[in-house]
Amino acid sequence: MSKQNNKITSPLGVQRTVLVKELRSKGISDTNVLRAIETVHREAFLPAAMVSRAYEDTALPIDNKQTISQPYTVASMTQALRLEPQMKVLEIGTGSGYQAAILAEMGMHVFTIERHPILSQKAREVLAREGYNVNCRIGDGTIGYSAQAPYDAIIVTAGAPDVPETLAKQLKIGGRLAVPVGDKSSQQLYVVTRTADEKWDVLDLGPYKFVPLIGIEGWEDGR
Ligand code: SAM
């Protein structure tokens, strides 16, 4: 244990292990997800002022008035996708790049889209520095990325007014889309499975709170 700014802190590796224990106690059981959380350096994706809080199970502010999601949220959304190594995964809302790193650490082929160029650029740099090969794109993720479709899984890390239809159609048959749907202050996490060419099943995993998804199939900017 070392002392910093009058606060007792433990080495980051120990903090990661404690976080994993906490996530397990909250119901996360996918060992690949837990292993990725124990491996990825969340502090690398945070602004300097937030680094000391990297392993609190909480969302934290990043640039452009956006957030890095709470580790429990990252873990439960990732677990809900039931991923296997080598799957092709599209993330909407790169933000800090942390969720993309978790997916890459789990052995996925990751494409991620962010609407704020500065966030995308920063995430691209951190992901490369941390050794993750992630394809970072700038643009409106509500219309997906058709050039690489279909996907085994799509994860939307911002709250949408409805399930973005274009994203649902970019899934493989059997593919899963995790997307928070609701109003701007709270959403339900839906897992949408494409069961046939024109058929999707929806599972509601309960309430979550995300920043708004802004775009053609999301909320209007500034509304
Ligand atoms: N996954 C991120 C991480 O690991 O740090 C957290 C994402 S943050 C909660 C939501 C992100 O979605 C923000 O960075 C926001 O700018 C982005 N976003 C909102 N609407 C978007 C859209 N239509 N396309 C792409 N990104 C969008």
Boltz pocket constraint, residues with backbone or C-beta under 6 A from the ligand:
constraints:
  - pocket:
      binder: B
      contacts: [[A, 66], [A, 67], [A, 68], [A, 69], [A, 92], [A, 93], [A, 94], [A, 95], [A, 96], [A, 97], [A, 98], [A, 99], [A, 100], [A, 113], [A, 114], [A, 115], [A, 116], [A, 119], [A, 139], [A, 140], [A, 141], [A, 142], [A, 157], [A, 158], [A, 210], [A, 211], [A, 212], [A, 213], [A, 214], [A, 215], [A, 216], [A, 218]]
      max_distance: 6.0
